[in-house]
Amino acid sequence: MKISELEPREVWMQFDEILKVPRPSKKEEKIIQFLLDFAREHNLKAKKDDIGNVLIIKGATPGYENRKGVVLQSHVDMVCEKNSDVKHDFEKDAIKAYVDGDWVKAKGTTLGADDGIGMAAQLAVLASKNIQHGPIECLFTVDEETGLTGAFGLKKGFFEGTILINLDSEDEGELFIGCAGGVDTEASFKYKREDVPLGSFAMDIQVANLKGGHSGDDINKGLGNANKILNRFLWSAARKYNLRVSTINGGNLRNALAREADAVVVVPNAYKEDVRAEFNMFFYEIQNEYKTTEPNIKMKLGTTDLPKFIIDEETQRNLLNSIYACPHGVIEMSRDIEGLVETSTNLASVKMNDEKIVVATSQRSSVESAKKDIANMVESVFLLAEANVKHSDGYPGWTPNTDSDILKIAKESYEDMFKKEPLVRAIHAGLECGLFLEKYTELDMISFGPTLRGVHSPDERINIKTVEMFWIHLLDVLRRIPQNN
């Protein structure tokens, strides 16, 4: 079955069109133009700010003119992750999506349902001639995934609505009223090139086929981190067998769990068989440790050509020690909301260029002081290793409001539509809502969406049935928006 033939067809047809438009973070020009063209084709007012955020405005349907204004919001960019054996240019190629049973998936890449499905719902509302709603503004923000640039740059007065419905959540039947704030911490090591010692044997070591996922939503699922696993072996072999590192790289985006990592190393010829045996034993131990959460993990040690250089011994020692010591995972669970991760950190990537090695990490917390504390903890580890450390500006969390009017409306709607009570909760992932609230202090906000899994990884998929439930719920909420006082 084609994606565009799924139900509700009005949403899936829009999603199918979005899949055709490249939209990497910070390179959203094509999807921005797509949205402006869409507005023109449907005779709707639209505007774009200096950052690239787009607002499309649709008037109320007859009889709903005096309802409160609603802002439907999603982000236009997508996480661009692919399996290493897949050829795909995210700046040029369409996403190759397909139906697999109850799910829609992509062939070896991220699907971009985060947040393409939110965009599709907005466009379906804008295009419809028979949906009952008051004044609608559809806000499409840029660069949510790598810097929240659109939300940071949004100016007061860009939209007028007093109710905002964020369409960037990933669990159908759950209403989100709060999220974590975050900050990124980056450590860089300048290194010197040294000659490869005579009598050396070169190896290429790879960790691959981890599940990966969202560094907020999936941080508490016991998944492996390719950077930590690779470094664990390198640290041990360097001490036992004088292993020296030539190149090291792993992970990709700050908000994704590292799925793959690799290093080219050299060892003295006399130790090459010892290192092979040590590696085989290490792989067995890792398979046993992660047999439940990472059953498909792959590790490979192969022979390669001697590299042109190795990094200097002091930098290698500092690098491997600090990656080993750097915390990764859940730091603290919430004391107020059962089952909610309060504070976490993700050792996201290790990237090497001609001058330095950069380790990127990302910290999250629903408590501002705890967010600063874990960022400082990560910084201290790398300062001890004599790295240059810097933090991003960070972004605020969204404090839950259990007395929210739109929450009450959404709860009642869900119960009436599906005869069951939705779960009201906060999310450990970052949403743009906290930044909106800084500028629009009177906003009444909620977030909900269909069920997505494997987000920020090539395993990303969206459950078909829940898209229909999400759509039914959204339309009913719009019908229930109260009148202006």
C-alpha positions, 0 to 999 in steps of 0.5 A, a space after each residue: 500500500 502507498 503511504 498516501 493511501 493510508 487513513 486518514 488520507 488527508 494527513 498521510 497525503 501531506 506526509 507523503 509530500 513532505 517526505 519528498 522535500 529535503 529538510 536537514 537541520 540548518 538547511 531548511 530552505 526547500 521545506 520553507 519554500 514548500 510551505 510558502 508555496 502551499 499557502 499561496 496555492 490554498 489562498 492563505 496568508 503566510 509570513 516568514 521571519 528573519 530566522 526562517 520560521 513560517 506562520 500560515 494563517 487560516 480564518 475560522 469556519 462559520 459559527 466559530 469566529 469568536 473562539 480563542 485563537 489556536 496556534 498549531 506548532 511543529 518543527 520543519 527540520 529532521 534528524 539525518 541518520 542513516 546506516 553506514 551501508 546506505 547511500 542517501 544524500 539528505 540534502 537532495 534525496 527524498 526519504 524512501 518510506 514504506 508500509 511494514 505491517 502496522 508501521 511506516 518506516 524508511 529504508 535505512 534512514 531516519 523517517 522524519 516523522 519527527 516532526 513531519 507528521 506534526 507538519 502533515 496534520 497542520 497542512 491537513 487542517 489548513 487544506 481542509 474545507 470541512 473542519 470546524 475550528 476557530 482562528 488557526 495559526 500554524 507555526 513551523 519552526 526551524 532547526 529544532 533538532 540541533 539548536 532550537 534556533 527557530 524557537 530562540 529567534 522567535 519574536 514576540 508578536 509573530 503570532 496572536 493565538 493564546 492557546 498553543 498545541 505542540 504536535 511534536 510528541 511521540 506517545 499516543 494517549 499521553 498528554 504532555 504538559 512539561 519538558 526538560 531543559 538542556 545544554 550541550 557541553 563540548 570538549 576539544 583536544 588538540 593533538 600532535 602527530 607522531 610517527 608510527 613505531 617500527 614493528 607495528 601492526 595496524 587494526 581497524 576496530 568497529 562497534 556497530 548496529 546498536 539501536 540508537 535513539 533519542 537521547 531524551 526519550 530513550 536514555 533510560 532504556 539501557 541501550 548501548 553507547 558505541 563511543 563508551 563501548 569502543 573506548 572501554 576496549 581501547 583504554 584497556 588495550 592501551 594499558 596492556 599492549 601499548 595500543 596507540 590510536 591513529 584515528 577515532 570517530 563515533 556517534 553523530 548528533 548531540 540528541 541521538 544515542 551513538 550507534 556506531 564508532 570506529 578507530 584505527 590503531 596500531 600495536 607492536 607485532 608481538 602483541 597482535 594475537 594477544 589483542 585479537 584474543 582480548 577483543 574476542 573476549 571483550 565482545 563476548 562480555 559486551 554481548 552478554 551485558 547487552 543481550 536484552 537491550 542490544 541483541 544485534 550489536 556487532 563488533 569487528 576487529 580487522 587488519 588494515 594498512 599502517 596509518 601515516 601517524 598516531 596521536 601523541 601519547 599524552 593526548 591519547 591518555 587524556 582522551 581515553 581516560 576522560 571518555 571512560 570517566 565521563 558520565 552517560 545515561 540517567 543521573 537522577 529520577 524525578 522525586 515528584 513524578 513517578 517514572 520520569 527521568 529528571 537529569 541525564 547526560 549523553 556522550 553523543 559523539 567523538 569527531 576527529 579532524 586534522 587538528 583536534 578531537 572533539 567530544 560532544 555531550 548533551 545534558 538534560 534536566 527538568 530542574 534548572 539547578 540540576 541541569 547546571 550541575 550535570 553540565 559542570 560535572 561533565 566539564 570537570 572531567 574534561 578539564 582534568 584531562 586538559 581539554 578545552 571545554 565550552 557550553 552552549 547557551 542551553 534552553 529552558 524547561 517547560 514547567 507543568 501547569 496542571 490547571 491548564 484549560 487546554 489540558 482539561 479540554 484535551 482530557 475530556 475530548 480524549 475520554 469522550 472519543 476513546 472511552 479511556 483516560 489519557 496519561 498526563 505527564 512531562 517528558 524528558 526530551 526537550 520541546 520548544 514550549 519552554 522558549 515560547 513561554 519566555 516570550 508569550 507568558 500567557 500562553 496555555 500549552 499542551 503537546 500530543 501526537 501519534 506513537 513513534 519509535 526509534 526516533 533519531 535513528 534509522 529504526 524510526 517508525 510511526 504507528 499507522 493506527 495511532 495517526 488516525 487516533 491523533 487526528 480524531 483527537 486533534 479535530 475534536 479539541 479544535 471543535 471544543 476551543 472556548 469562546 473569547 471572554 
